[in-house]
Amino acid sequence: MEELRIKELLKQQKKTMQDLADMIGINRVNLSNSLNGNPTFERLKQVADCLNADIKDLFKDTKKEDIQVFGLVKINEDVWIVDNFPTLEQVYNQAKILHEKQID
């Protein structure tokens, strides 16, 4: 799940969760509960509007190096341990080469 950066935006604007809850018109506990877990689009829109932000700005950027990759891939008799993107790319390229050889 994508991580929200609402607290970071509030801090930048020198506002608190209580301020945000007041702007939306609900209590702070209800706001926290609605944002933790699976917030609705409507709630995210309310928050974004109160913070003068786009909804996409409420989410932290997921960088490629932040994504965890791990698995085993078997191509014919070769077993690859995939634990990073360069290895994943190597496995993909190997599979692509073998696939193209079968087509020819």
C-alpha positions in Angstrom: 0.0 0.0 0.0 1.1 3.5 -0.8 2.2 5.5 2.3 0.5 8.8 2.9 2.5 12.0 3.6 -0.3 14.0 5.2 1.7 14.6 8.4 4.6 15.9 6.4 2.4 18.3 4.5 0.7 19.5 7.7 4.1 20.1 9.3 5.2 22.2 6.2 2.0 24.3 6.6 2.4 24.5 10.4 -0.9 22.8 10.9 -1.9 19.8 13.1 -4.2 16.8 12.5 -6.6 18.6 14.8 -6.5 21.7 12.5 -7.2 19.4 9.5 -10.0 17.6 11.3 -11.6 21.0 12.2 -11.3 22.1 8.5 -13.1 18.9 7.4 -15.6 19.1 10.2 -15.0 15.8 12.0 -13.1 14.9 15.1 -9.4 14.0 15.1 -9.9 10.4 16.0 -12.4 9.9 13.1 -10.0 11.6 10.8 -7.1 9.3 11.9 -9.2 6.2 11.6 -10.4 7.1 8.2 -6.9 7.7 6.9 -5.3 4.7 8.5 -5.8 1.5 6.5 -8.0 2.2 3.4 -9.1 5.9 3.1 -11.9 6.6 0.7 -11.4 8.8 -2.4 -13.8 11.3 -0.9 -11.8 11.6 2.3 -8.5 12.0 0.4 -10.1 14.7 -1.7 -11.3 16.5 1.4 -7.8 16.4 2.8 -6.2 17.5 -0.4 -8.6 20.4 -0.7 -7.9 21.5 2.9 -4.1 21.4 2.2 -4.4 23.1 -1.2 -2.7 20.0 -2.8 -3.5 17.5 -5.5 -4.5 14.1 -4.3 -1.3 12.6 -5.8 0.7 14.9 -3.5 -0.7 13.1 -0.5 1.3 10.0 -1.4 5.0 9.4 -1.0 6.9 8.7 -4.1 7.8 5.0 -4.4 11.3 4.9 -5.8 12.6 2.0 -7.7 15.2 1.2 -5.0 12.5 1.2 -2.3 10.6 -1.7 -4.0 11.7 -5.0 -2.7 12.2 -7.8 -5.2 12.8 -11.4 -4.2 12.0 -14.7 -5.8 13.3 -17.8 -7.5 12.9 -18.2 -11.3 13.5 -21.4 -13.2 14.3 -21.1 -16.9 14.7 -24.6 -18.3 17.3 -26.1 -15.9 18.7 -22.9 -14.6 17.4 -21.5 -11.3 17.9 -17.8 -10.7 17.7 -16.1 -7.3 16.2 -12.7 -7.9 16.8 -10.1 -5.2 17.3 -6.9 -7.0 16.3 -5.2 -10.3 19.6 -5.8 -12.2 19.2 -9.6 -11.6 15.5 -9.4 -12.6 16.5 -7.7 -15.8 19.1 -10.4 -16.5 16.5 -13.1 -16.0 14.1 -11.3 -18.2 16.7 -10.9 -21.0 17.7 -14.6 -20.7 14.1 -15.7 -21.0 13.6 -13.3 -23.9 16.6 -14.8 -25.8 15.4 -18.3 -25.2 11.9 -17.5 -26.3 13.2 -15.8 -29.5 15.4 -18.9 -30.3 12.2 -21.1 -30.0 10.3 -18.8 -32.4 13.1 -18.9 -35.1 
